[in-house]
């Protein structure tokens, strides 16, 4: 994987382990409502960035449960408003990405 040592969520592009280049979409940060809509679509790839070296691809079968138990109510929309952490002490930043063929990916970056 191409890695410059920074979190993927802070980059403009990143390359996955299969060599696919992902480019940040617009808006840079998704609202919780928009992120939920995309995350629950089977056609969208969803990746949780736990750290620079730890990416987890969420299977469509577990997304609804993961969203409900970890993410819902804990998305930082970068408005300056405080976001309550979940039971693990985490919040999430959701960002949209696309590859060269137009596939969509939502990156859920865990934040302490």
N, CA, C and O atoms as a GROMACS GRO file, in nm:
protein
  448
    1UNK      N    1   0.084  -0.118   0.000
    1UNK     CA    2   0.000   0.000   0.000
    1UNK      C    3   0.088   0.123   0.000
    1UNK      O    4   0.188   0.131   0.072
    2UNK      N    5   0.049   0.218  -0.081
    2UNK     CA    6   0.120   0.346  -0.085
    2UNK      C    7   0.088   0.421   0.044
    2UNK      O    8  -0.028   0.440   0.079
    3UNK      N    9   0.191   0.463   0.112
    3UNK     CA   10   0.167   0.526   0.241
    3UNK      C   11   0.272   0.632   0.268
    3UNK      O   12   0.392   0.604   0.267
    4UNK      N   13   0.227   0.753   0.291
    4UNK     CA   14   0.321   0.860   0.322
    4UNK      C   15   0.330   0.884   0.472
    4UNK      O   16   0.392   0.981   0.515
    5UNK      N   17   0.269   0.796   0.553
    5UNK     CA   18   0.277   0.808   0.697
    5UNK      C   19   0.166   0.890   0.759
    5UNK      O   20   0.156   0.896   0.882
    6UNK      N   21   0.082   0.955   0.676
    6UNK     CA   22  -0.028   1.034   0.730
    6UNK      C   23  -0.159   0.956   0.716
    6UNK      O   24  -0.170   0.866   0.633
    7UNK      N   25  -0.255   0.992   0.795
    7UNK     CA   26  -0.386   0.928   0.786
    7UNK      C   27  -0.446   0.951   0.649
    7UNK      O   28  -0.434   1.060   0.593
    8UNK      N   29  -0.509   0.849   0.594
    8UNK     CA   30  -0.572   0.862   0.464
    8UNK      C   31  -0.676   0.972   0.463
    8UNK      O   32  -0.694   1.043   0.364
    9UNK      N   33  -0.746   0.986   0.575
    9UNK     CA   34  -0.853   1.085   0.584
    9UNK      C   35  -0.802   1.228   0.569
    9UNK      O   36  -0.882   1.320   0.547
   10UNK      N   37  -0.672   1.250   0.580
   10UNK     CA   38  -0.617   1.386   0.566
   10UNK      C   39  -0.556   1.409   0.428
   10UNK      O   40  -0.507   1.519   0.400
   11UNK      N   41  -0.558   1.310   0.342
   11UNK     CA   42  -0.495   1.321   0.210
   11UNK      C   43  -0.595   1.360   0.102
   11UNK      O   44  -0.716   1.360   0.124
   12UNK      N   45  -0.543   1.391  -0.016
   12UNK     CA   46  -0.626   1.414  -0.134
   12UNK      C   47  -0.643   1.285  -0.215
   12UNK      O   48  -0.745   1.265  -0.281
   13UNK      N   49  -0.541   1.197  -0.209
   13UNK     CA   50  -0.547   1.066  -0.275
   13UNK      C   51  -0.475   0.965  -0.187
   13UNK      O   52  -0.390   1.001  -0.106
   14UNK      N   53  -0.511   0.839  -0.205
   14UNK     CA   54  -0.438   0.730  -0.143
   14UNK      C   55  -0.457   0.606  -0.229
   14UNK      O   56  -0.553   0.597  -0.306
   15UNK      N   57  -0.366   0.511  -0.215
   15UNK     CA   58  -0.368   0.390  -0.296
   15UNK      C   59  -0.391   0.271  -0.204
   15UNK      O   60  -0.321   0.254  -0.105
   16UNK      N   61  -0.491   0.187  -0.239
   16UNK     CA   62  -0.520   0.071  -0.155
   16UNK      C   63  -0.426  -0.045  -0.188
   16UNK      O   64  -0.343  -0.035  -0.278
   17UNK      N   65  -0.441  -0.154  -0.114
   17UNK     CA   66  -0.348  -0.267  -0.131
   17UNK      C   67  -0.360  -0.335  -0.266
   17UNK      O   68  -0.271  -0.410  -0.305
   18UNK      N   69  -0.470  -0.311  -0.340
   18UNK     CA   70  -0.487  -0.366  -0.474
   18UNK      C   71  -0.436  -0.272  -0.582
   18UNK      O   72  -0.449  -0.302  -0.701
   19UNK      N   73  -0.379  -0.158  -0.542
   19UNK     CA   74  -0.327  -0.061  -0.637
   19UNK      C   75  -0.430   0.038  -0.689
   19UNK      O   76  -0.400   0.116  -0.779
   20UNK      N   77  -0.550   0.037  -0.632
   20UNK     CA   78  -0.654   0.131  -0.673
   20UNK      C   79  -0.628   0.266  -0.608
   20UNK      O   80  -0.606   0.275  -0.487
   21UNK      N   81  -0.629   0.372  -0.689
   21UNK     CA   82  -0.608   0.507  -0.639
   21UNK      C   83  -0.744   0.568  -0.609
   21UNK      O   84  -0.832   0.574  -0.695
   22UNK      N   85  -0.760   0.614  -0.486
   22UNK     CA   86  -0.883   0.678  -0.440
   22UNK      C   87  -0.859   0.827  -0.428
   22UNK      O   88  -0.758   0.871  -0.372
   23UNK      N   89  -0.954   0.907  -0.480
   23UNK     CA   90  -0.944   1.052  -0.478
   23UNK      C   91  -1.058   1.109  -0.394
   23UNK      O   92  -1.173   1.068  -0.408
   24UNK      N   93  -1.022   1.203  -0.309
   24UNK     CA   94  -1.122   1.265  -0.220
   24UNK      C   95  -1.229   1.334  -0.303
   24UNK      O   96  -1.201   1.401  -0.402
   25UNK      N   97  -1.353   1.314  -0.260
   25UNK     CA   98  -1.467   1.377  -0.327
   25UNK      C   99  -1.506   1.506  -0.259
   25UNK      O  100  -1.437   1.556  -0.170
   26UNK      N  101  -1.616   1.558  -0.303
   26UNK     CA  102  -1.675   1.678  -0.243
   26UNK      C  103  -1.811   1.642  -0.192
   26UNK      O  104  -1.883   1.568  -0.260
   27UNK      N  105  -1.850   1.688  -0.080
   27UNK     CA  106  -1.773   1.771   0.013
   27UNK      C  107  -1.660   1.691   0.077
   27UNK      O  108  -1.659   1.568   0.070
   28UNK      N  109  -1.566   1.759   0.138
   28UNK     CA  110  -1.452   1.691   0.201
   28UNK      C  111  -1.496   1.605   0.318
   28UNK      O  112  -1.440   1.498   0.341
   29UNK      N  113  -1.597   1.650   0.392
   29UNK     CA  114  -1.649   1.577   0.507
   29UNK      C  115  -1.800   1.563   0.488
   29UNK      O  116  -1.868   1.659   0.455
   30UNK      N  117  -1.849   1.442   0.509
   30UNK     CA  118  -1.993   1.417   0.496
   30UNK      C  119  -2.066   1.448   0.625
   30UNK      O  120  -2.011   1.433   0.734
   31UNK      N  121  -2.191   1.491   0.612
   31UNK     CA  122  -2.276   1.502   0.729
   31UNK      C  123  -2.312   1.360   0.773
   31UNK      O  124  -2.298   1.265   0.696
   32UNK      N  125  -2.358   1.346   0.895
   32UNK     CA  126  -2.397   1.213   0.943
   32UNK      C  127  -2.509   1.155   0.857
   32UNK      O  128  -2.508   1.037   0.823
   33UNK      N  129  -2.604   1.239   0.821
   33UNK     CA  130  -2.716   1.191   0.739
   33UNK      C  131  -2.669   1.140   0.603
   33UNK      O  132  -2.711   1.032   0.560
   34UNK      N  133  -2.583   1.216   0.535
   34UNK     CA  134  -2.533   1.174   0.405
   34UNK      C  135  -2.444   1.051   0.416
   34UNK      O  136  -2.451   0.961   0.332
   35UNK      N  137  -2.361   1.047   0.519
   35UNK     CA  138  -2.274   0.931   0.539
   35UNK      C  139  -2.357   0.805   0.561
   35UNK      O  140  -2.329   0.701   0.501
   36UNK      N  141  -2.459   0.813   0.645
   36UNK     CA  142  -2.545   0.696   0.672
   36UNK      C  143  -2.609   0.646   0.543
   36UNK      O  144  -2.609   0.526   0.517
   37UNK      N  145  -2.661   0.735   0.463
   37UNK     CA  146  -2.725   0.698   0.337
   37UNK      C  147  -2.628   0.621   0.248
   37UNK      O  148  -2.665   0.519   0.190
   38UNK      N  149  -2.505   0.670   0.236
   38UNK     CA  150  -2.405   0.603   0.152
   38UNK      C  151  -2.355   0.472   0.213
   38UNK      O  152  -2.336   0.374   0.142
   39UNK      N  153  -2.333   0.472   0.343
   39UNK     CA  154  -2.281   0.353   0.411
   39UNK      C  155  -2.378   0.236   0.399
   39UNK      O  156  -2.336   0.121   0.388
   40UNK      N  157  -2.507   0.264   0.400
   40UNK     CA  158  -2.605   0.156   0.395
   40UNK      C  159  -2.636   0.108   0.253
   40UNK      O  160  -2.712   0.012   0.236
   41UNK      N  161  -2.578   0.171   0.154
   41UNK     CA  162  -2.591   0.125   0.015
   41UNK      C  163  -2.492   0.013  -0.011
   41UNK      O  164  -2.373   0.027   0.016
   42UNK      N  165  -2.540  -0.097  -0.063
   42UNK     CA  166  -2.452  -0.211  -0.092
   42UNK      C  167  -2.348  -0.176  -0.198
   42UNK      O  168  -2.240  -0.236  -0.199
   43UNK      N  169  -2.378  -0.082  -0.287
   43UNK     CA  170  -2.285  -0.049  -0.396
   43UNK      C  171  -2.167   0.038  -0.351
   43UNK      O  172  -2.069   0.051  -0.423
   44UNK      N  173  -2.177   0.096  -0.233
   44UNK     CA  174  -2.068   0.180  -0.180
   44UNK      C  175  -1.972   0.094  -0.101
   44UNK      O  176  -2.015   0.014  -0.018
   45UNK      N  177  -1.843   0.110  -0.124
   45UNK     CA  178  -1.742   0.046  -0.040
   45UNK      C  179  -1.731   0.127   0.088
   45UNK      O  180  -1.735   0.250   0.084
   46UNK      N  181  -1.716   0.059   0.201
   46UNK     CA  182  -1.704   0.129   0.329
   46UNK      C  183  -1.580   0.077   0.399
   46UNK      O  184  -1.563  -0.043   0.418
   47UNK      N  185  -1.493   0.171   0.438
   47UNK     CA  186  -1.368   0.136   0.504
   47UNK      C  187  -1.358   0.215   0.634
   47UNK      O  188  -1.382   0.336   0.637
   48UNK      N  189  -1.322   0.146   0.742
   48UNK     CA  190  -1.296   0.212   0.870
   48UNK      C  191  -1.146   0.226   0.883
   48UNK      O  192  -1.072   0.128   0.876
   49UNK      N  193  -1.102   0.349   0.903
   49UNK     CA  194  -0.960   0.377   0.924
   49UNK      C  195  -0.936   0.384   1.074
   49UNK      O  196  -0.968   0.484   1.139
   50UNK      N  197  -0.881   0.277   1.128
   50UNK     CA  198  -0.854   0.274   1.272
   50UNK      C  199  -0.724   0.342   1.307
   50UNK      O  200  -0.710   0.400   1.414
   51UNK      N  201  -0.629   0.336   1.217
   51UNK     CA  202  -0.500   0.405   1.230
   51UNK      C  203  -0.437   0.408   1.092
   51UNK      O  204  -0.493   0.355   0.997
   52UNK      N  205  -0.322   0.471   1.080
   52UNK     CA  206  -0.253   0.479   0.952
   52UNK      C  207  -0.230   0.340   0.894
   52UNK      O  208  -0.237   0.322   0.772
   53UNK      N  209  -0.203   0.243   0.978
   53UNK     CA  210  -0.172   0.108   0.932
   53UNK      C  211  -0.287   0.010   0.943
   53UNK      O  212  -0.268  -0.109   0.916
   54UNK      N  213  -0.405   0.055   0.982
   54UNK     CA  214  -0.515  -0.038   1.008
   54UNK      C  215  -0.643   0.008   0.940
   54UNK      O  216  -0.713   0.096   0.989
   55UNK      N  217  -0.673  -0.054   0.825
   55UNK     CA  218  -0.797  -0.029   0.753
   55UNK      C  219  -0.882  -0.155   0.758
   55UNK      O  220  -0.831  -0.266   0.741
   56UNK      N  221  -1.011  -0.138   0.782
   56UNK     CA  222  -1.103  -0.251   0.786
   56UNK      C  223  -1.215  -0.224   0.686
   56UNK      O  224  -1.285  -0.124   0.696
   57UNK      N  225  -1.231  -0.315   0.590
   57UNK     CA  226  -1.339  -0.305   0.494
   57UNK      C  227  -1.463  -0.368   0.557
   57UNK      O  228  -1.460  -0.482   0.602
   58UNK      N  229  -1.573  -0.292   0.559
   58UNK     CA  230  -1.697  -0.343   0.618
   58UNK      C  231  -1.782  -0.412   0.513
   58UNK      O  232  -1.818  -0.353   0.411
   59UNK      N  233  -1.812  -0.536   0.538
   59UNK     CA  234  -1.901  -0.612   0.452
   59UNK      C  235  -2.041  -0.551   0.460
   59UNK      O  236  -2.082  -0.507   0.568
   60UNK      N  237  -2.115  -0.547   0.349
   60UNK     CA  238  -2.250  -0.491   0.354
   60UNK      C  239  -2.340  -0.555   0.460
   60UNK      O  240  -2.430  -0.489   0.513
   61UNK      N  241  -2.317  -0.681   0.492
   61UNK     CA  242  -2.401  -0.752   0.590
   61UNK      C  243  -2.385  -0.699   0.732
   61UNK      O  244  -2.474  -0.720   0.815
   62UNK      N  245  -2.274  -0.632   0.763
   62UNK     CA  246  -2.252  -0.585   0.900
   62UNK      C  247  -2.262  -0.432   0.915
   62UNK      O  248  -2.250  -0.380   1.026
   63UNK      N  249  -2.282  -0.363   0.806
   63UNK     CA  250  -2.280  -0.217   0.810
   63UNK      C  251  -2.390  -0.156   0.897
   63UNK      O  252  -2.363  -0.065   0.976
   64UNK      N  253  -2.510  -0.205   0.884
   64UNK     CA  254  -2.621  -0.148   0.961
   64UNK      C  255  -2.594  -0.162   1.111
   64UNK      O  256  -2.614  -0.066   1.186
   65UNK      N  257  -2.549  -0.278   1.154
   65UNK     CA  258  -2.517  -0.301   1.296
   65UNK      C  259  -2.400  -0.215   1.341
   65UNK      O  260  -2.404  -0.156   1.448
   66UNK      N  261  -2.294  -0.208   1.258
   66UNK     CA  262  -2.178  -0.126   1.293
   66UNK      C  263  -2.219   0.020   1.306
   66UNK      O  264  -2.179   0.088   1.401
   67UNK      N  265  -2.298   0.068   1.211
   67UNK     CA  266  -2.342   0.207   1.216
   67UNK      C  267  -2.420   0.233   1.344
   67UNK      O  268  -2.391   0.329   1.416
   68UNK      N  269  -2.518   0.148   1.372
   68UNK     CA  270  -2.605   0.167   1.489
   68UNK      C  271  -2.528   0.159   1.620
   68UNK      O  272  -2.555   0.237   1.712
   69UNK      N  273  -2.434   0.067   1.631
   69UNK     CA  274  -2.368   0.046   1.760
   69UNK      C  275  -2.241   0.130   1.780
   69UNK      O  276  -2.196   0.146   1.894
   70UNK      N  277  -2.184   0.183   1.673
   70UNK     CA  278  -2.058   0.257   1.687
   70UNK      C  279  -2.062   0.400   1.635
   70UNK      O  280  -2.004   0.490   1.697
   71UNK      N  281  -2.127   0.423   1.522
   71UNK     CA  282  -2.113   0.550   1.452
   71UNK      C  283  -2.228   0.648   1.476
   71UNK      O  284  -2.204   0.767   1.493
   72UNK      N  285  -2.351   0.600   1.479
   72UNK     CA  286  -2.468   0.688   1.490
   72UNK      C  287  -2.456   0.780   1.611
   72UNK      O  288  -2.436   0.735   1.724
   73UNK      N  289  -2.470   0.909   1.586
   73UNK     CA  290  -2.461   1.008   1.693
   73UNK      C  291  -2.319   1.051   1.727
   73UNK      O  292  -2.298   1.132   1.817
   74UNK      N  293  -2.221   0.997   1.655
   74UNK     CA  294  -2.081   1.023   1.688
   74UNK      C  295  -1.999   1.068   1.567
   74UNK      O  296  -1.877   1.048   1.563
   75UNK      N  297  -2.067   1.129   1.468
   75UNK     CA  298  -1.998   1.176   1.347
   75UNK      C  299  -1.964   1.323   1.362
   75UNK      O  300  -2.050   1.407   1.387
   76UNK      N  301  -1.836   1.353   1.348
   76UNK     CA  302  -1.787   1.490   1.356
   76UNK      C  303  -1.802   1.554   1.217
   76UNK      O  304  -1.729   1.519   1.124
   77UNK      N  305  -1.895   1.646   1.205
   77UNK     CA  306  -1.923   1.711   1.078
   77UNK      C  307  -1.836   1.834   1.056
   77UNK      O  308  -1.854   1.907   0.958
   78UNK      N  309  -1.742   1.859   1.147
   78UNK     CA  310  -1.647   1.970   1.140
   78UNK      C  311  -1.718   2.106   1.143
   78UNK      O  312  -1.678   2.200   1.073
   79UNK      N  313  -1.822   2.114   1.224
   79UNK     CA  314  -1.895   2.240   1.239
   79UNK      C  315  -1.846   2.320   1.358
   79UNK      O  316  -1.886   2.435   1.377
   80UNK      N  317  -1.761   2.259   1.440
   80UNK     CA  318  -1.715   2.324   1.562
   80UNK      C  319  -1.797   2.286   1.683
   80UNK      O  320  -1.759   2.315   1.797
   81UNK      N  321  -1.910   2.220   1.660
   81UNK     CA  322  -1.994   2.172   1.770
   81UNK      C  323  -1.931   2.047   1.831
   81UNK      O  324  -1.878   1.963   1.758
   82UNK      N  325  -1.936   2.033   1.964
   82UNK     CA  326  -1.882   1.912   2.026
   82UNK      C  327  -1.961   1.788   1.984
   82UNK      O  328  -2.083   1.792   1.967
   83UNK      N  329  -1.889   1.679   1.966
   83UNK     CA  330  -1.949   1.552   1.927
   83UNK      C  331  -1.924   1.453   2.040
   83UNK      O  332  -1.809   1.431   2.078
   84UNK      N  333  -2.029   1.392   2.094
   84UNK     CA  334  -2.008   1.297   2.203
   84UNK      C  335  -1.942   1.169   2.150
   84UNK      O  336  -1.981   1.118   2.045
   85UNK      N  337  -1.844   1.118   2.222
   85UNK     CA  338  -1.782   0.992   2.182
   85UNK      C  339  -1.874   0.874   2.209
   85UNK      O  340  -1.964   0.882   2.293
   86UNK      N  341  -1.851   0.764   2.138
   86UNK     CA  342  -1.928   0.642   2.161
   86UNK      C  343  -1.876   0.570   2.286
   86UNK      O  344  -1.790   0.623   2.357
   87UNK      N  345  -1.925   0.452   2.312
   87UNK     CA  346  -1.888   0.376   2.432
   87UNK      C  347  -1.740   0.337   2.436
   87UNK      O  348  -1.689   0.300   2.541
   88UNK      N  349  -1.672   0.346   2.322
   88UNK     CA  350  -1.528   0.317   2.316
   88UNK      C  351  -1.444   0.445   2.323
   88UNK      O  352  -1.321   0.439   2.316
   89UNK      N  353  -1.511   0.560   2.336
   89UNK     CA  354  -1.442   0.687   2.342
   89UNK      C  355  -1.405   0.743   2.206
   89UNK      O  356  -1.317   0.828   2.196
   90UNK      N  357  -1.473   0.696   2.099
   90UNK     CA  358  -1.440   0.735   1.963
   90UNK      C  359  -1.548   0.820   1.899
   90UNK      O  360  -1.666   0.806   1.929
   91UNK      N  361  -1.505   0.909   1.810
   91UNK     CA  362  -1.594   0.976   1.716
   91UNK      C  363  -1.543   0.939   1.576
   91UNK      O  364  -1.438   0.877   1.562
   92UNK      N  365  -1.619   0.979   1.474
   92UNK     CA  366  -1.584   0.942   1.337
   92UNK      C  367  -1.592   1.063   1.246
   92UNK      O  368  -1.680   1.147   1.261
   93UNK      N  369  -1.500   1.071   1.153
   93UNK     CA  370  -1.507   1.167   1.043
   93UNK      C  371  -1.536   1.083   0.919
   93UNK      O  372  -1.465   0.987   0.890
   94UNK      N  373  -1.640   1.120   0.846
   94UNK     CA  374  -1.680   1.046   0.726
   94UNK      C  375  -1.644   1.128   0.602
   94UNK      O  376  -1.680   1.245   0.592
   95UNK      N  377  -1.572   1.066   0.509
   95UNK     CA  378  -1.533   1.137   0.388
   95UNK      C  379  -1.562   1.051   0.265
   95UNK      O  380  -1.550   0.929   0.269
   96UNK      N  381  -1.601   1.118   0.154
   96UNK     CA  382  -1.632   1.046   0.030
   96UNK      C  383  -1.510   1.037  -0.061
   96UNK      O  384  -1.428   1.129  -0.067
   97UNK      N  385  -1.498   0.924  -0.132
   97UNK     CA  386  -1.386   0.899  -0.222
   97UNK      C  387  -1.438   0.830  -0.346
   97UNK      O  388  -1.540   0.761  -0.341
   98UNK      N  389  -1.368   0.847  -0.459
   98UNK     CA  390  -1.400   0.775  -0.581
   98UNK      C  391  -1.271   0.725  -0.644
   98UNK      O  392  -1.163   0.781  -0.622
   99UNK      N  393  -1.286   0.618  -0.724
   99UNK     CA  394  -1.170   0.569  -0.798
   99UNK      C  395  -1.187   0.610  -0.944
   99UNK      O  396  -1.285   0.676  -0.980
  100UNK      N  397  -1.093   0.572  -1.028
  100UNK     CA  398  -1.094   0.612  -1.168
  100UNK      C  399  -1.213   0.560  -1.247
  100UNK      O  400  -1.247   0.617  -1.352
  101UNK      N  401  -1.277   0.454  -1.199
  101UNK     CA  402  -1.393   0.400  -1.270
  101UNK      C  403  -1.525   0.454  -1.215
  101UNK      O  404  -1.632   0.416  -1.262
  102UNK      N  405  -1.517   0.542  -1.114
  102UNK     CA  406  -1.638   0.601  -1.058
  102UNK      C  407  -1.697   0.531  -0.937
  102UNK      O  408  -1.800   0.572  -0.885
  103UNK      N  409  -1.630   0.423  -0.891
  103UNK     CA  410  -1.680   0.356  -0.770
  103UNK      C  411  -1.669   0.451  -0.652
  103UNK      O  412  -1.576   0.531  -0.643
  104UNK      N  413  -1.766   0.440  -0.561
  104UNK     CA  414  -1.768   0.525  -0.441
  104UNK      C  415  -1.719   0.447  -0.320
  104UNK      O  416  -1.740   0.326  -0.307
  105UNK      N  417  -1.652   0.521  -0.232
  105UNK     CA  418  -1.605   0.466  -0.105
  105UNK      C  419  -1.631   0.571   0.002
  105UNK      O  420  -1.612   0.690  -0.021
  106UNK      N  421  -1.676   0.525   0.118
  106UNK     CA  422  -1.687   0.614   0.234
  106UNK      C  423  -1.581   0.569   0.333
  106UNK      O  424  -1.576   0.452   0.372
  107UNK      N  425  -1.497   0.661   0.373
  107UNK     CA  426  -1.393   0.634   0.473
  107UNK      C  427  -1.443   0.688   0.606
  107UNK      O  428  -1.469   0.807   0.621
  108UNK      N  429  -1.456   0.598   0.703
  108UNK     CA  430  -1.494   0.636   0.839
  108UNK      C  431  -1.367   0.635   0.924
  108UNK      O  432  -1.320   0.528   0.964
  109UNK      N  433  -1.314   0.752   0.950
  109UNK     CA  434  -1.189   0.763   1.027
  109UNK      C  435  -1.221   0.772   1.175
  109UNK      O  436  -1.290   0.864   1.219
  110UNK      N  437  -1.171   0.676   1.252
  110UNK     CA  438  -1.188   0.678   1.397
  110UNK      C  439  -1.100   0.787   1.457
  110UNK      O  440  -0.984   0.803   1.420
  111UNK      N  441  -1.159   0.861   1.549
  111UNK     CA  442  -1.085   0.968   1.616
  111UNK      C  443  -1.106   0.957   1.766
  111UNK      O  444  -1.216   0.924   1.812
  112UNK      N  445  -1.001   0.984   1.841
  112UNK     CA  446  -1.010   0.978   1.987
  112UNK      C  447  -1.050   1.112   2.043
  112UNK      O  448  -1.063   1.127   2.164
   0.00000   0.00000   0.00000
